[in-house]
Amino acid sequence: QVQLVESGGGLAQVGGSLRLSCEYFGGNFRFHPMAWFRQAPGKQRELVARITPGDSTIYVESVKGRFTISRDNRKKTVYLEMNNLNPEDTAVYYCNSTNSVFQWGQGTQVTVSS
């Protein structure tokens, strides 16, 4: 059974940066495409960025050029580098696979203050 543990969130100012981490506990990490999702209050969860086992990436339009997703297969960890943050980025951020959706972790809160 896979467990996902997100960390790295916090309070940032507009224009600031944060780096999120998602540790994957279980087998076969390197075979899974992984993604970061976020859910803002009153809104549906949305996919923010995705990375394949071959390191191909896609991003939702609103974060292109500001966020970077990466992975370390040896550490079984997915990262999300977030730069030039704005208040619309405020949400709880989660990671998960996109081909075998595992039980969601607790997420990590990102709050961007103006």
DSSP file (Angstrom, degrees, kcal/mol; ACC not computed):
  #  RESIDUE AA STRUCTURE BP1 BP2  ACC     N-H-->O    O-->H-N    N-H-->O    O-->H-N    TCO  KAPPA ALPHA  PHI   PSI    X-CA   Y-CA   Z-CA
    1    1 A Q              0   0    0      0, 0.0     2,-0.3     0, 0.0   101,-0.0   0.000 360.0 360.0 360.0 131.2    0.0    0.0    0.0
    2    2 A V        -     0   0    0     24,-0.1     2,-0.4    22,-0.0   101,-0.3  -0.639 360.0-165.1 -88.2 138.2    1.4    3.4   -1.0
    3    3 A Q  E     -A   25   0A   0     22,-2.4    22,-3.2    -2,-0.3     2,-0.4  -0.980   3.5-158.3-121.0 137.2    1.5    6.3    1.3
    4    4 A L  E     -A   24   0A   0     -2,-0.4     2,-0.5    99,-0.3   102,-0.4  -0.952   6.0-171.4-117.0 131.4    2.1    9.9    0.2
    5    5 A V  E     -A   23   0A   0     18,-2.3    18,-2.7    -2,-0.4     2,-0.3  -0.953   5.7-163.7-128.7 113.0    3.4   12.5    2.5
    6    6 A E  E     +A   22   0A   0     -2,-0.5     2,-0.3    16,-0.2    16,-0.2  -0.670  17.4 158.2 -94.7 148.6    3.5   16.2    1.4
    7    7 A S  E     +A   21   0A   0     14,-2.3    14,-2.6    -2,-0.3   101,-0.1  -0.962  34.9  73.6-156.0 170.5    5.5   18.9    3.1
    8    8 A G        +     0   0    0     -2,-0.3    11,-0.4     1,-0.3   100,-0.1   0.328  61.2 129.9 104.0  -6.4    7.1   22.3    2.5
    9    9 A G        +     0   0    0     12,-0.1     2,-0.3     9,-0.1    -1,-0.3  -0.103  21.9 121.6 -71.2 176.9    4.0   24.5    2.5
   10   10 A G  E     -d  110   0B   0     99,-0.8   101,-2.7    98,-0.1     2,-0.5  -0.990  60.9 -38.8 162.0-161.2    3.7   27.6    4.6
   11   11 A L  E     +d  111   0B   0     -2,-0.3     2,-0.3    99,-0.2   101,-0.2  -0.838  54.2 172.9 -99.9 129.1    3.1   31.3    4.4
   12   12 A A  E     -d  112   0B   0     99,-2.9   101,-3.1    -2,-0.5     2,-0.2  -0.942  26.8-123.2-131.5 155.3    4.7   33.3    1.6
   13   13 A Q  E >   -d  113   0B   0     -2,-0.3     3,-2.7    99,-0.2    72,-0.2  -0.584  49.0 -76.4 -90.7 160.0    4.4   36.9    0.4
   14   14 A V  T 3  S+     0   0    0     99,-1.7    72,-0.2     1,-0.3    -1,-0.1  -0.317 124.2  21.8 -54.5 132.3    3.4   37.8   -3.1
   15   15 A G  T 3  S+     0   0    0     70,-3.4    69,-0.7     1,-0.3    -1,-0.3   0.360 102.1 121.9  88.1  -5.7    6.4   37.3   -5.4
   16   16 A G    <   -     0   0    0     -3,-2.7    69,-2.3    69,-0.3     2,-0.3  -0.065  53.3-125.1 -82.8-173.9    7.9   34.8   -3.0
   17   17 A S        +     0   0    0     66,-0.2     2,-0.3    67,-0.2    66,-0.2  -0.950  20.0 179.9-136.1 151.5    8.9   31.2   -3.4
   18   18 A L  E     - B   0  82A   0     64,-2.1    64,-3.2    -2,-0.3     2,-0.5  -0.979  16.9-145.7-144.2 154.1    8.3   27.8   -1.8
   19   19 A R  E     - B   0  81A   0    -11,-0.4     2,-0.3    -2,-0.3    62,-0.2  -0.972  16.2-160.2-124.5 117.6    9.5   24.3   -2.5
   20   20 A L  E     - B   0  80A   0     60,-2.7    60,-2.0    -2,-0.5     2,-0.4  -0.684   3.1-160.8 -95.3 148.6    7.1   21.4   -1.8
   21   21 A S  E     -AB   7  79A   0    -14,-2.6   -14,-2.3    -2,-0.3     2,-0.4  -0.963   6.7-165.2-127.2 146.9    8.1   17.8   -1.4
   22   22 A C  E     -AB   6  78A   0     56,-2.1    56,-2.1    -2,-0.4     2,-0.4  -0.946   9.7-156.9-133.0 111.9    6.1   14.6   -1.7
   23   23 A E  E     -AB   5  77A   0    -18,-2.7   -18,-2.3    -2,-0.4     2,-0.6  -0.753   7.0-150.8 -91.1 134.3    7.6   11.5   -0.3
   24   24 A Y  E     -A    4   0A   0     52,-2.7     2,-0.7    -2,-0.4   -20,-0.2  -0.916   6.9-165.4-108.7 118.4    6.3    8.2   -1.7
   25   25 A F  E     +A    3   0A   0    -22,-3.2   -22,-2.4    -2,-0.6     2,-0.3  -0.913  55.1  47.2-108.5 111.6    6.3    5.2    0.6
   26   26 A G  S    S-     0   0    0     -2,-0.7     3,-0.3   -24,-0.2     2,-0.2  -0.933  85.9 -55.0 150.2-172.7    5.8    2.0   -1.3
   27   27 A G  S    S+     0   0    0     -2,-0.3    -2,-0.0     1,-0.2   -25,-0.0  -0.497  98.5  27.9 -98.5 166.9    7.1    0.2   -4.4
   28   28 A N    >   +     0   0    0     -2,-0.2     3,-1.4     1,-0.1     4,-0.5   0.701  62.7 148.8  66.0  25.2    7.3    1.0   -8.1
   29   29 A F  G >   +     0   0    0     -3,-0.3     3,-1.9     1,-0.3    -1,-0.1   0.914  67.0  58.8 -54.9 -44.5    7.7    4.7   -7.7
   30   30 A R  G 3  S+     0   0    0      1,-0.3    -1,-0.3    43,-0.2    43,-0.1   0.651 101.6  55.7 -67.3 -13.0    9.8    5.1  -10.8
   31   31 A F  G <  S+     0   0    0     -3,-1.4    -1,-0.3     2,-0.1    -2,-0.2   0.579  92.5  88.3 -91.8 -10.1    7.2    3.6  -13.0
   32   32 A H  S <  S-     0   0    0     -3,-1.9     2,-0.4    -4,-0.5    19,-0.0  -0.739  72.5-133.9 -96.5 132.0    4.4    6.1  -12.0
   33   33 A P        -     0   0    0      0, 0.0    65,-2.0     0, 0.0    66,-0.5  -0.675  35.1-157.1 -69.1 136.1    3.7    9.4  -13.6
   34   34 A M  E     -FE  51  97B   0     17,-2.6    17,-3.2    -2,-0.4     2,-0.3  -0.844  12.9-173.6-121.2 154.8    3.3   11.7  -10.6
   35   35 A A  E     -FE  50  96B   0     61,-2.6    61,-2.0    -2,-0.3     2,-0.4  -0.977  22.7-130.3-145.7 156.0    1.5   15.0  -10.3
   36   36 A W  E     -FE  49  95B   0     13,-2.5    12,-3.1    -2,-0.3    13,-1.5  -0.915  28.4-176.2-103.3 136.4    0.8   17.9   -7.9
   37   37 A F  E     -FE  47  94B   0     57,-3.5    57,-2.5    -2,-0.4     2,-0.3  -0.828   6.1-159.3-122.5 163.3   -2.8   18.9   -7.4
   38   38 A R  E     -FE  46  93B   0      8,-2.3     8,-2.8    -2,-0.3     2,-0.4  -0.996   7.0-161.3-144.7 152.7   -4.2   21.8   -5.4
   39   39 A Q  E     - E   0  92B   0     53,-2.2    53,-2.2    -2,-0.3     6,-0.2  -0.950   8.7-162.7-136.4 114.9   -7.6   22.6   -3.8
   40   40 A A    >   -     0   0    0      4,-0.4     3,-2.3    -2,-0.4    51,-0.1  -0.562  45.2 -74.6 -89.4 158.7   -8.5   26.1   -2.9
   41   41 A P  T 3  S+     0   0    0      0, 0.0    -1,-0.1     0, 0.0     3,-0.1  -0.290 118.8   5.2 -55.8 128.9  -11.4   26.8   -0.5
   42   42 A G  T 3  S+     0   0    0      1,-0.3     2,-0.3    -3,-0.1    -2,-0.0   0.528 113.7 101.1  77.3   5.5  -14.8   26.2   -2.2
   43   43 A K  S <  S-     0   0    0     -3,-2.3    -1,-0.3     1,-0.0     2,-0.1  -0.812  75.1-102.4-121.7 161.8  -13.1   24.9   -5.4
   44   44 A Q        -     0   0    0     -2,-0.3    -4,-0.4     1,-0.1     2,-0.2  -0.435  46.4 -93.5 -76.8 155.4  -12.5   21.6   -6.9
   45   45 A R        -     0   0    0     -6,-0.2     2,-0.4    -2,-0.1    -6,-0.2  -0.491  48.3-165.1 -66.5 135.9   -9.2   19.9   -6.8
   46   46 A E  E     -F   38   0B   0     -8,-2.8    -8,-2.3    -2,-0.2     2,-0.4  -0.938  23.5-112.5-126.8 149.5   -7.2   20.7   -9.9
   47   47 A L  E     +F   37   0B   0     -2,-0.4   -10,-0.3   -10,-0.2     3,-0.1  -0.657  31.5 177.6 -77.6 130.7   -4.0   19.3  -11.5
   48   48 A V  E     -     0   0B   0    -12,-3.1    12,-2.6    -2,-0.4     2,-0.3   0.832  62.0  -8.0-100.8 -46.4   -1.2   21.8  -11.3
   49   49 A A  E     -FG  36  59B   0    -13,-1.5   -13,-2.5    10,-0.2    -1,-0.4  -0.993  57.0-161.1-156.5 150.2    1.8   19.9  -12.8
   50   50 A R  E     -FG  35  58B   0      8,-2.3     8,-1.8    -2,-0.3     2,-0.4  -0.986   0.8-167.0-138.0 145.2    2.6   16.4  -13.9
   51   51 A I  E     -FG  34  57B   0    -17,-3.2   -17,-2.6    -2,-0.3     6,-0.2  -0.998  13.1-144.9-135.5 132.4    5.8   14.5  -14.5
   52   52 A T    >   -     0   0    0      4,-2.4     3,-2.1    -2,-0.4   -20,-0.1  -0.347  35.9 -99.3 -86.1 170.0    6.2   11.2  -16.3
   53   53 A P  T 3  S+     0   0    0      0, 0.0   -21,-0.1     0, 0.0    -1,-0.1   0.795 127.7  53.9 -58.2 -26.3    8.7    8.5  -15.5
   54   54 A G  T 3  S-     0   0    0      2,-0.1     3,-0.1     1,-0.0    -3,-0.0   0.292 122.4-108.0 -91.8  10.5   10.8    9.9  -18.4
   55   55 A D    <   +     0   0    0     -3,-2.1     2,-0.3     1,-0.3    16,-0.0   0.635  66.9 149.4  73.9  17.1   10.7   13.4  -16.9
   56   56 A S        -     0   0    0      1,-0.0    -4,-2.4     2,-0.0     2,-0.3  -0.631  30.3-158.9 -75.3 142.6    8.3   14.9  -19.4
   57   57 A T  E     -G   51   0B   0     -2,-0.3     2,-0.3    -6,-0.2    -6,-0.2  -0.899  20.1-173.8-127.7 152.1    6.3   17.6  -17.7
   58   58 A I  E     -G   50   0B   0     -8,-1.8    -8,-2.3    -2,-0.3     2,-0.3  -0.975   9.8-164.7-137.0 154.2    3.0   19.5  -18.2
   59   59 A Y  E     -G   49   0B   0     -2,-0.3   -10,-0.2   -10,-0.2     2,-0.2  -0.975  28.4-106.8-137.1 148.3    1.6   22.4  -16.3
   60   60 A V    >>  -     0   0    0    -12,-2.6     3,-2.0    -2,-0.3     4,-0.8  -0.508  43.1-111.8 -67.7 147.8   -1.7   24.1  -16.0
   61   61 A E  G >4 S+     0   0    0      1,-0.3     3,-0.8     2,-0.2    -1,-0.1   0.822 111.9  62.9 -54.7 -37.0   -1.6   27.4  -17.8
   62   62 A S  G 34 S+     0   0    0      1,-0.2    -1,-0.3     3,-0.0   -14,-0.0   0.653 110.5  37.3 -68.7 -15.3   -1.8   29.6  -14.7
   63   63 A V  G X> S+     0   0    0     -3,-2.0     3,-2.4   -15,-0.2     4,-2.3   0.446  81.4 128.2-115.1  -2.1    1.5   28.3  -13.3
   64   64 A K  T << S+     0   0    0     -3,-0.8     4,-0.1    -4,-0.8    -3,-0.0  -0.296  80.7  14.6 -58.3 134.0    3.6   28.0  -16.5
   65   65 A G  T 34 S+     0   0    0      2,-0.4    -1,-0.3     1,-0.1     3,-0.1   0.317 125.8  61.0  84.2  -9.4    6.9   29.7  -16.2
   66   66 A R  T <4 S+     0   0    0     -3,-2.4    17,-1.8     1,-0.2     2,-0.3   0.702  96.7  52.1-116.1 -35.7    6.5   30.0  -12.4
   67   67 A F  E  <  -C   82   0A   0     -4,-2.3    -2,-0.4    15,-0.2     2,-0.4  -0.796  58.8-166.4-108.0 147.7    6.3   26.4  -11.1
   68   68 A T  E     -C   81   0A   0     13,-2.4    13,-3.0    -2,-0.3     2,-0.4  -0.984   5.2-158.2-134.5 124.2    8.7   23.5  -11.8
   69   69 A I  E     +C   80   0A   0     -2,-0.4     2,-0.3    11,-0.2    11,-0.2  -0.802  21.5 162.5 -98.4 141.7    8.0   19.9  -11.1
   70   70 A S  E     -C   79   0A   0      9,-1.7     9,-2.9    -2,-0.4     2,-0.3  -0.950  20.2-147.7-149.3 168.7   10.8   17.4  -10.7
   71   71 A R  E     -C   78   0A   0     -2,-0.3     2,-0.5     7,-0.2     7,-0.2  -0.990   9.9-155.5-143.2 151.4   11.4   13.9   -9.3
   72   72 A D  E  >> -C   77   0A   0      5,-2.8     5,-1.8    -2,-0.3     4,-0.9  -0.925   8.9-170.5-124.6 102.9   14.2   12.0   -7.6
   73   73 A N  T  45S+     0   0    0     -2,-0.5   -43,-0.2     1,-0.2    -1,-0.1   0.814  85.7  57.1 -66.9 -29.1   13.6    8.3   -8.2
   74   74 A R  T  45S+     0   0    0      1,-0.2    -1,-0.2    -3,-0.1   -44,-0.0   0.897 116.4  35.0 -68.1 -37.6   16.3    7.3   -5.8
   75   75 A K  T  45S-     0   0    0     -3,-0.2   -51,-0.3     2,-0.2    -1,-0.2   0.487 104.1-130.5 -91.7  -4.0   14.7    9.2   -3.0
   76   76 A K  T  <5 +     0   0    0     -4,-0.9   -52,-2.7     1,-0.2     2,-0.4   0.944  63.1 134.7  52.4  50.5   11.1    8.4   -4.2
   77   77 A T  E   < -BC  23  72A   0     -5,-1.8    -5,-2.8   -54,-0.2     2,-0.4  -0.983  45.9-156.3-134.9 141.1   10.3   12.1   -3.9
   78   78 A V  E     -BC  22  71A   0    -56,-2.1   -56,-2.1    -2,-0.4     2,-0.3  -0.937  17.3-159.7-113.3 139.8    8.5   14.6   -6.1
   79   79 A Y  E     -BC  21  70A   0     -9,-2.9    -9,-1.7    -2,-0.4     2,-0.4  -0.841  13.6-161.4-119.3 154.6    9.2   18.3   -5.8
   80   80 A L  E     -BC  20  69A   0    -60,-2.0   -60,-2.7    -2,-0.3     2,-0.6  -0.894   8.6-161.9-135.7 107.5    7.3   21.4   -6.8
   81   81 A E  E     -BC  19  68A   0    -13,-3.0   -13,-2.4    -2,-0.4     2,-0.5  -0.790  12.4-166.8 -87.3 122.4    9.4   24.6   -7.0
   82   82 A M  E     +BC  18  67A   0    -64,-3.2   -64,-2.1    -2,-0.6     2,-0.3  -0.952  10.0 174.3-119.3 120.1    7.0   27.5   -6.8
   83   83 A N        +     0   0    0    -17,-1.8   -66,-0.2    -2,-0.5   -67,-0.2  -0.798  58.5  22.5-120.9 162.4    8.2   31.0   -7.7
   84   84 A N  S    S-     0   0    0    -69,-0.7    -1,-0.2    -2,-0.3   -67,-0.2   0.912  83.5-162.4  49.3  50.1    6.6   34.4   -8.1
   85   85 A L        -     0   0    0    -69,-2.3   -70,-3.4   -72,-0.2   -69,-0.3  -0.249  11.0-169.3 -65.2 148.7    3.7   33.3   -6.0
   86   86 A N    >   -     0   0    0    -72,-0.2     3,-2.5   -71,-0.1     4,-0.2  -0.893  39.8 -97.9-133.1 166.2    0.4   35.2   -6.0
   87   87 A P  G >  S+     0   0    0      0, 0.0     3,-1.7     0, 0.0    25,-0.3   0.776 118.1  67.0 -58.6 -26.4   -2.7   35.0   -3.8
   88   88 A E  G 3  S+     0   0    0      1,-0.3   -48,-0.0   -48,-0.0    -3,-0.0   0.633  89.9  66.0 -69.6 -11.6   -4.5   32.7   -6.4
   89   89 A D  G <  S+     0   0    0     -3,-2.5     2,-0.3     2,-0.0    -1,-0.3   0.531  71.9 119.1 -84.2  -6.4   -1.9   30.0   -5.5
   90   90 A T    <   +     0   0    0     -3,-1.7     2,-0.3    -4,-0.2    21,-0.2  -0.444  43.0 103.9 -63.5 123.1   -3.3   29.8   -2.0
   91   91 A A  E    S- H   0 110B   0     19,-1.9    19,-2.9    -2,-0.3     2,-0.5  -0.969  76.7 -81.0-178.3 171.6   -4.6   26.2   -1.6
   92   92 A V  E     -EH  39 109B   0    -53,-2.2   -53,-2.2    -2,-0.3     2,-0.4  -0.884  48.3-146.4 -91.8 129.5   -3.8   22.8   -0.1
   93   93 A Y  E     +EH  38 108B   0     15,-2.7    15,-2.0    -2,-0.5     2,-0.3  -0.825  20.1 177.9-104.7 135.6   -1.4   21.0   -2.3
   94   94 A Y  E     -E   37   0B   0    -57,-2.5   -57,-3.5    -2,-0.4     2,-0.3  -0.902  15.5-147.5-128.9 156.1   -1.4   17.3   -2.8
   95   95 A C  E     +E   36   0B   0     -2,-0.3    10,-0.5   -59,-0.2     2,-0.3  -0.909  26.0 150.4-119.9 157.9    0.6   14.8   -4.8
   96   96 A N  E     -E   35   0B   0    -61,-2.0   -61,-2.6    -2,-0.3     2,-0.2  -0.968  46.1 -90.5-168.0 165.9   -0.6   11.6   -6.4
   97   97 A S  E     -E   34   0B   0      3,-0.4   -63,-0.2    -2,-0.3     5,-0.1  -0.501  24.8-147.7 -77.0 157.2    0.0    9.3   -9.3
   98   98 A T  S    S+     0   0    0    -65,-2.0     3,-0.2    -2,-0.2   -64,-0.1   0.374  94.4  43.3-109.1   3.0   -2.0    9.8  -12.4
   99   99 A N  S    S+     0   0    0    -66,-0.5     2,-0.2     1,-0.2   -65,-0.1   0.560 127.0  24.6-118.0 -14.1   -2.2    6.2  -13.5
  100  100 A S  S    S-     0   0    0    -67,-0.3     2,-0.4     2,-0.0    -3,-0.4  -0.703  82.3-148.0-145.2  88.7   -3.0    4.6  -10.2
  101  101 A V        -     0   0    0     -2,-0.2     2,-0.1    -3,-0.2    -3,-0.1  -0.434  19.1-161.3 -69.6 117.5   -4.6    7.1   -7.9
  102  102 A F        -     0   0    0     -2,-0.4     2,-0.1     1,-0.2   -99,-0.1  -0.330  37.5 -66.4 -89.8 172.7   -3.5    6.2   -4.4
  103  103 A Q        -     0   0    0   -101,-0.3   -99,-0.3     1,-0.1    -1,-0.2  -0.399  64.7-108.7 -59.0 133.0   -5.1    7.3   -1.1
  104  104 A W        -     0   0    0     -2,-0.1    -1,-0.1     1,-0.1    -8,-0.1  -0.354  29.0-133.0 -68.9 142.9   -4.6   11.0   -0.8
  105  105 A G        -     0   0    0    -10,-0.5  -100,-0.1    -3,-0.1    -1,-0.1  -0.059  34.4 -90.7 -78.6-170.4   -2.2   12.3    1.8
  106  106 A Q        -     0   0    0   -102,-0.4  -101,-0.1     1,-0.2    -1,-0.1   0.643  61.7-141.7 -80.4 -13.8   -2.9   15.1    4.2
  107  107 A G        -     0   0    0   -103,-0.2     2,-0.4   -12,-0.1   -13,-0.2  -0.033  10.2 -98.4  77.4 172.5   -1.6   17.7    1.8
  108  108 A T  E     - H   0  93B   0    -15,-2.0   -15,-2.7  -101,-0.1     2,-0.3  -0.994  30.3-125.1-135.9 129.3    0.4   20.8    2.6
  109  109 A Q  E     - H   0  92B   0     -2,-0.4   -99,-0.8   -17,-0.2     2,-0.5  -0.544  21.4-169.9 -79.3 130.1   -1.1   24.3    3.0
  110  110 A V  E     -dH  10  91B   0    -19,-2.9   -19,-1.9    -2,-0.3     2,-0.5  -0.987   5.3-177.6-117.8 124.7    0.3   27.1    0.9
  111  111 A T  E     -d   11   0B   0   -101,-2.7   -99,-2.9    -2,-0.5     2,-0.6  -0.985   8.9-163.0-125.9 123.5   -0.9   30.6    1.8
  112  112 A V  E     -d   12   0B   0     -2,-0.5     2,-0.4   -25,-0.3   -99,-0.2  -0.924  11.7-160.6-110.1 119.5    0.2   33.6   -0.2
  113  113 A S  E      d   13   0B   0   -101,-3.1   -99,-1.7    -2,-0.6    -2,-0.0  -0.798 360.0 360.0-104.9 137.5   -0.3   36.9    1.5
  114  114 A S              0   0    0     -2,-0.4    -1,-0.1  -101,-0.2  -101,-0.1   0.422 360.0 360.0 -96.0 360.0   -0.5   40.3   -0.2
